[in-house]
Amino acid sequence: MRSIPKLLVIDDDADTLGLLRTVLARNQYDATTASNWQEVTDRLQLASSTDEPYDLIILDLMMPERSGFDILRSLQVVLAPMPPVIILSAKNTVDDMLKASDLGAAKYLVKPTKPEKLIEAVRRVLGQTT
């Protein structure tokens, strides 16, 4: 892993993306954002062409056009190796949490989440010590 982990943050809310990018940057993470599937594919193509894959993906479930679950399934097809995924969603049902776990999500956080809790989850999933 690079000295500064590279993260892809996928959420359709511009304010949320800005906040997450700021919180992650303050904690020494290189966060790229995408607000829809087309932007996700654009970011993945760029990462592939520069041979700089993402170390972790943070994904919202309530997305336009394709649900976060559909995006996760698609990522699992196009990415090898598949980086760990943290779900960050306002959806807080047990069914959603179980479905995310069944699809391989490493962690499930419910919005709103305190920045400290997000950073702790990112560090744990990346295997970083605090």
Buried (B, 14 or more C-beta within 10 A) or exposed (E): EEEEBBBBBBBBBEEBBEBBBEBBEEBEBBBBBBBBBEBBBEBBEEBEEEEEBBBBBBBBBEBEEBBBBEBBEBBEEEBEEBBBBBBBBEBEEEEBBEBBEEBEBBBBBBBEBEBEEBBBBBBBBBEEEE
